Amino acid sequence: MLCTRCRIRTAVTDDGLCTFCSGTRPPLPDGLMPSVAGPGGWGVATWPRSPVGLARAVTALLGVVIAADLFAIGTGLHLRGLWQGLVTDGALNIYTGDGRTAEALYGIAAISQGVALLATGVVFIIWFHRTRRNAEVFDPSVQRMGPGWAVGGWFVPIANFWLPYRVASGVWEASAQTRPDGGWRTVPRTPLNLWWGAWVVSLLFTRVTERLWDRAVDAEEVVRAAGLVAASDAVDIVAAVLAVLYVRAVTGMQVERALHGRAPDGPAPAPVTGAHK
């Protein structure tokens, strides 16, 4: 019977989970050597832990983020339309009950976005750290940064536009699937690169539009800022969708990597350097 969680490995526990998803620690398969400490001296586990459950939680929360963004776009465009009426024909709908209701809904949308992003960020970082720890078991030679940077890298000003990508790059390389004969199979980094690019663009766009919105005074400025905020929310939706694809890709590779249970024959790919690696 297949594992009820990952649907790939054979179930070995009474509740239908495989050794990977249940968190048990059987002896390592031939070819996967336990890594006591990686570059820099950090300690790691000797067996990978399943990221499947966390990946499902992240995916669900990203769906909530998308729903919150759609709500914000709808309420924002409605509020923009009321201000546009003030610009074009002097309509005072923005000062009536409809206008106050629109502003209240827009405020609720902003709060819902913040809560959804915070919850998603916490669970995503937990998932990200687990995949990084697993990567140390799969192939410590391609890791450029310690597992702690999978958490701390997000909180370093300015450098957080680069450090998490370096961690993710090592995770992707170590999680690369093996062919049935044990050889190395190159997996294109398209999901990783698209997600990271969209995330950076979304973060920068959001910061710019928030400042424009805060500084808007007259009706024309409000209309312009509201339109840009709605556009930034749309970019955020694209980034969330790409994040789902990235999470699914890494999780799938790590499950398959554990299923094969062996390191690729021959030397691992050389660490990649350069501005985008």
C-alpha positions as CSV (number, residue, x, y, z in Angstrom):
1,M,0.0,0.0,0.0
2,L,1.3,3.5,-0.9
3,C,1.8,6.1,1.8
4,T,-1.4,8.1,2.3
5,R,0.5,11.4,2.4
6,C,3.1,11.4,-0.4
7,R,1.5,8.6,-2.5
8,I,4.9,7.5,-3.6
9,R,6.7,5.4,-1.0
10,T,5.4,2.2,0.6
11,A,3.4,2.6,3.8
12,V,5.1,1.0,6.8
13,T,3.2,2.4,9.8
14,D,-0.3,1.5,11.2
15,D,-1.6,4.9,10.1
16,G,-0.5,4.4,6.5
17,L,2.6,6.5,6.3
18,C,6.0,5.7,4.9
19,T,9.3,6.0,6.8
20,F,9.9,9.4,5.1
21,C,6.5,10.9,6.0
22,S,6.2,9.3,9.5
23,G,9.6,10.8,10.6
24,T,11.1,7.4,11.6
25,R,14.8,7.0,11.3
26,P,15.7,3.6,9.6
27,P,19.3,3.0,8.5
28,L,20.3,5.1,5.6
29,P,20.2,3.3,2.2
30,D,23.4,2.5,0.3
31,G,24.9,5.6,-1.2
32,L,23.3,8.2,1.2
33,M,25.9,8.8,3.8
34,P,25.0,10.5,7.0
35,S,26.4,14.0,7.3
36,V,27.5,14.9,10.8
37,A,28.5,18.4,10.0
38,G,28.5,20.4,6.8
39,P,30.8,23.3,5.7
40,G,31.0,25.7,8.7
41,G,30.4,23.0,11.3
42,W,26.7,23.0,11.5
43,G,25.1,19.7,12.6
44,V,22.4,18.0,10.5
45,A,20.1,15.0,10.8
46,T,21.1,11.7,9.3
47,W,17.8,11.1,7.6
48,P,15.6,13.5,5.7
49,R,12.2,14.6,7.1
50,S,9.2,14.8,4.9
51,P,8.2,18.3,3.7
52,V,4.9,17.0,2.3
53,G,2.6,18.1,5.2
54,L,4.3,21.6,5.4
55,A,4.1,21.9,1.6
56,R,0.3,21.3,1.7
57,A,-0.1,23.9,4.5
58,V,2.0,26.4,2.5
59,T,-0.1,25.8,-0.6
60,A,-3.3,26.2,1.3
61,L,-2.1,29.5,2.8
62,L,-0.9,30.8,-0.5
63,G,-4.5,30.2,-1.7
64,V,-5.7,32.4,1.2
65,V,-3.2,35.1,0.1
66,I,-4.5,35.0,-3.5
67,A,-8.1,35.3,-2.2
68,A,-7.1,38.3,0.0
69,D,-5.4,39.9,-2.9
70,L,-8.5,39.5,-5.1
71,F,-10.6,41.0,-2.4
72,A,-8.2,43.9,-2.1
73,I,-8.3,44.4,-5.9
74,G,-12.1,44.4,-6.0
75,T,-12.5,46.8,-3.0
76,G,-9.7,49.0,-4.2
77,L,-11.0,49.4,-7.7
78,H,-14.5,50.2,-6.3
79,L,-13.0,52.9,-4.1
80,R,-11.0,54.2,-7.0
81,G,-14.1,54.5,-9.1
82,L,-15.7,56.7,-6.4
83,W,-12.7,59.0,-6.4
84,Q,-12.7,59.0,-10.2
85,G,-16.2,60.4,-10.1
86,L,-15.0,63.2,-7.9
87,V,-12.3,64.0,-10.5
88,T,-14.4,63.8,-13.6
89,D,-17.8,65.3,-12.7
90,G,-17.4,66.5,-9.1
91,A,-19.6,63.7,-7.7
92,L,-19.4,63.6,-3.9
93,N,-20.1,59.8,-3.6
94,I,-16.8,59.4,-1.8
95,Y,-18.2,61.5,1.2
96,T,-21.5,59.6,1.4
97,G,-22.4,56.4,3.1
98,D,-21.2,54.4,0.0
99,G,-17.9,56.1,0.2
100,R,-17.4,55.3,3.9
101,T,-18.4,51.7,3.3
102,A,-15.9,51.4,0.4
103,E,-13.1,52.8,2.6
104,A,-14.0,50.4,5.4
105,L,-14.0,47.4,3.1
106,Y,-10.7,48.5,1.7
107,G,-9.3,48.7,5.2
108,I,-10.6,45.2,6.0
109,A,-9.0,43.9,2.8
110,A,-5.6,45.4,3.8
111,I,-5.8,43.8,7.2
112,S,-6.7,40.4,5.7
113,Q,-3.7,40.7,3.3
114,G,-1.4,41.4,6.2
115,V,-2.7,38.5,8.3
116,A,-2.5,36.1,5.3
117,L,1.0,37.1,4.4
118,L,2.2,36.8,8.0
119,A,0.8,33.3,8.5
120,T,2.0,32.2,5.1
121,G,5.5,33.6,5.7
122,V,5.9,31.7,9.0
123,V,4.8,28.3,7.6
124,F,6.8,28.9,4.4
125,I,10.0,29.6,6.3
126,I,9.5,26.4,8.4
127,W,9.0,24.4,5.1
128,F,12.1,26.2,3.6
129,H,14.2,25.3,6.6
130,R,13.2,21.7,6.5
131,T,14.0,21.4,2.8
132,R,17.4,23.0,3.5
133,R,18.1,20.4,6.3
134,N,17.1,17.6,3.9
135,A,19.4,19.0,1.3
136,E,22.3,18.6,3.7
137,V,21.6,14.9,3.9
138,F,21.2,14.5,0.1
139,D,24.3,16.4,-0.9
140,P,26.2,18.7,1.5
141,S,28.9,19.5,-1.0
142,V,26.7,21.9,-3.0
143,Q,25.4,23.9,0.0
144,R,26.8,27.4,0.1
145,M,25.1,28.6,3.3
146,G,24.2,26.9,6.6
147,P,20.6,25.8,7.4
148,G,20.2,28.8,9.7
149,W,20.3,31.1,6.8
150,A,17.1,29.5,5.5
151,V,15.5,31.4,8.4
152,G,17.8,34.3,9.1
153,G,18.4,35.3,5.5
154,W,14.9,36.6,5.2
155,F,15.4,39.2,7.9
156,V,18.7,40.8,6.8
157,P,17.9,44.2,5.2
158,I,18.8,44.5,1.5
159,A,20.7,41.2,1.6
160,N,17.3,39.4,1.9
161,F,16.9,40.1,-1.8
162,W,19.8,37.6,-2.4
163,L,20.5,35.3,0.6
164,P,17.4,33.2,0.5
165,Y,18.0,32.6,-3.2
166,R,21.4,31.2,-2.5
167,V,19.9,28.8,0.1
168,A,17.2,27.8,-2.4
169,S,19.8,27.2,-5.1
170,G,21.7,24.8,-3.0
171,V,18.4,23.0,-2.0
172,W,17.4,22.7,-5.6
173,E,20.8,21.3,-6.6
174,A,20.9,18.7,-3.8
175,S,17.3,17.7,-4.3
176,A,17.8,17.0,-8.1
177,Q,16.2,13.7,-9.0
178,T,18.2,10.7,-10.0
179,R,17.6,8.5,-13.0
180,P,16.6,4.9,-12.5
181,D,20.2,3.8,-13.1
182,G,21.5,6.1,-10.3
183,G,22.9,8.8,-12.6
184,W,22.3,12.5,-12.2
185,R,19.4,14.1,-14.0
186,T,19.5,17.8,-14.5
187,V,16.3,19.6,-13.5
188,P,15.7,23.0,-15.0
189,R,15.5,25.8,-12.4
190,T,12.7,27.5,-14.1
191,P,10.2,27.3,-11.1
192,L,12.9,28.6,-8.8
193,N,14.0,31.5,-11.0
194,L,10.4,32.5,-11.9
195,W,9.3,32.4,-8.3
196,W,12.2,34.4,-6.9
197,G,12.0,37.0,-9.7
198,A,8.3,37.5,-9.2
199,W,8.8,37.7,-5.4
200,V,11.4,40.4,-5.7
201,V,9.3,42.4,-8.2
202,S,6.2,42.1,-6.0
203,L,8.1,43.2,-2.9
204,L,9.6,46.3,-4.6
205,F,6.3,47.2,-6.4
206,T,4.4,46.9,-3.1
207,R,6.8,49.2,-1.3
208,V,6.6,51.9,-4.0
209,T,2.8,51.8,-4.3
210,E,2.3,51.9,-0.5
211,R,4.4,55.1,-0.4
212,L,2.4,56.6,-3.2
213,W,-0.9,55.7,-1.4
214,D,0.3,57.2,1.9
215,R,1.4,60.4,0.2
216,A,-1.8,60.8,-2.0
217,V,-3.7,64.0,-1.0
218,D,-5.9,65.2,-3.8
219,A,-8.4,63.1,-5.8
220,E,-6.2,62.7,-8.8
221,E,-3.3,61.4,-6.7
222,V,-5.7,59.0,-4.9
223,V,-7.0,57.6,-8.2
224,R,-3.5,57.1,-9.6
225,A,-2.2,55.5,-6.4
226,A,-5.3,53.2,-6.1
227,G,-4.7,51.9,-9.6
228,L,-1.1,51.2,-8.9
229,V,-1.9,49.4,-5.6
230,A,-4.4,47.2,-7.5
231,A,-1.7,46.4,-10.0
232,S,0.8,45.5,-7.3
233,D,-1.8,43.1,-5.8
234,A,-2.1,41.5,-9.2
235,V,1.7,41.0,-9.3
236,D,1.5,39.5,-5.8
237,I,-1.1,37.0,-7.1
238,V,1.3,36.0,-9.8
239,A,4.1,35.6,-7.3
240,A,1.9,33.4,-5.1
241,V,1.0,31.1,-8.0
242,L,4.6,30.7,-8.9
243,A,5.4,30.1,-5.2
244,V,2.9,27.2,-5.2
245,L,4.7,25.7,-8.3
246,Y,8.1,26.1,-6.7
247,V,7.0,24.5,-3.4
248,R,5.4,21.6,-5.2
249,A,8.5,21.1,-7.4
250,V,11.0,21.1,-4.5
251,T,8.8,18.8,-2.4
252,G,8.3,16.4,-5.2
253,M,12.0,16.2,-5.9
254,Q,12.8,15.6,-2.3
255,V,10.2,12.8,-2.0
256,E,11.6,11.2,-5.1
257,R,15.2,11.7,-3.9
258,A,14.3,9.9,-0.7
259,L,12.5,7.2,-2.7
260,H,15.6,6.4,-4.8
261,G,17.6,6.4,-1.6
262,R,21.0,6.7,-3.2
263,A,23.4,9.4,-4.3
264,P,24.1,9.8,-8.0
265,D,27.0,7.9,-9.5
266,G,30.1,10.0,-10.1
267,P,30.9,13.5,-8.8
268,A,28.0,15.8,-8.0
269,P,27.5,18.9,-10.2
270,A,30.0,21.6,-9.5
271,P,28.7,24.5,-7.4
272,V,27.4,27.2,-9.7
273,T,28.6,30.7,-9.2
274,G,27.5,33.9,-10.7
275,A,24.9,36.6,-10.1
276,H,21.9,34.4,-10.5
277,K,23.0,31.3,-8.7
